[in-house]
Amino acid sequence: MKNLIVVIAVAIFSVTGATVKAQSSRETKKVEIKTSAQCEMCKERLEKAFAYEKGVKSSELDVETAVFTVEYLPNKTTPEKLQLAVTKIGYDADGLKADEKAYNKLPDCCQKGGMH
């Protein structure tokens, strides 16, 4: 009987612990990244690319402020990796400069000083 109680207690603890771990792995965080994006084409390009970025749940560029808000899973990615991903698309991200080759591939209106 004692052994049965111990087995049941261990089983309950194991299931409860797994549930807590599973919930914490789904918790998201948000990061705001100041970008050099400036038009609706930039918005579309960034949001489309981030739909495939590992650990990203959602993203949205506010064109007026050029702030790119990203909701992500902290167990899958980091703010630094997300900033780097923005630069690889061709845009500045906070203090990081855009990847030159990617920047040069952007339409004229998406480059700094471009016509909107």
N, C-alpha and C positions, 0 to 999 in steps of 0.2 A: 504494500500500500504506500509506504514511504517513497519507494522508487517511482511509482506512478505519479505521485504529487510532484516530485522533482522533475520528471519528464514533462509533465504538463506545464509547470512553471517555466522551464527552459524553452518550450515551444512557444508559449505566449510572449516571452521576452524576445525571442528571435523574430517573430512576426512583427511585433511592435517596433523593434529596432530597424527592421527593413523598411517599414512604412515611413518612419521619420527620415531615413536616408533618402528614400525615393522622393519625398516631398521637397527636401532641401535641394535636390539636384534639378528640380523644375523651377526653383525660384529665380526670377530674373532681376537684372539691374539695368539702369539706364545711364548712358553717357551722352553728353552734348559735345559735339566736335565743331569748332569754328572752321569753316571751309572757305575756299576761294570761289565756290559755285555761285552763279549769278542769274540763272534763267531757268525756265521750265524744262529745257532740254537737259540741263545739269541735274535737276531734280529727278527726272525720269532715269537718267543714266546711273546716278548713285543708288536710287532705290531699287532699280532692277538688279544691279550688281550685288547689292547687299541681300537680296532675296536668296542668293546662293552662298552667302558667306557663312562659314561654319559657326554655329552657336548663336546666330542672329535670329531673334523672334520677329522683330519688326524694325522698320526705319522710316524716317520722314525728314525731308529737308524743308526748312522754312526759307523760301527764296528771299524774302525781304531782309532777314537777318543773316542768311547764309549759315545758319546753325543746323547741323545734321544730328538729329536725335536718334540714337540706336538703343533698342531694348535687346539685351543679350543674356545668355546663360553663362555665369561666371565660371562654371566648371568646364566650359568648352572654349572660351576665348577671353581676351583681356582688352581693356581700353587701348592699350598700346598697339595690339595687333589690329584693332579696328581702325585706329589712326593710320597705320601703315597701309591698310587696305584702301583707304581713301586716297592716299598719295599714289598708289599703283593704278588708280583709275584716272589720275591726271590732275587732281586737285590738292591744294595745300590743306593740311589738317593740323589745326592749332599751330604749333611752332615748326612743324615739319613741312618741308618744301615738296611740291608735287614731283613725281617721277618725270624726268624730262621727256623721255620717249612717249609716255602716255599723254603728257600735257600737249605735245606737238601733234598728236592725233585727234585732239578735241576740235570740234568745229570752231570757227573764228569767234562766234558769239559766246562760246563757253570759256574762251581764254581771257585772261585779265585785260580789262580795257576793251573787250569786244563789244560790238554793237548788239543790242538786244532786240 
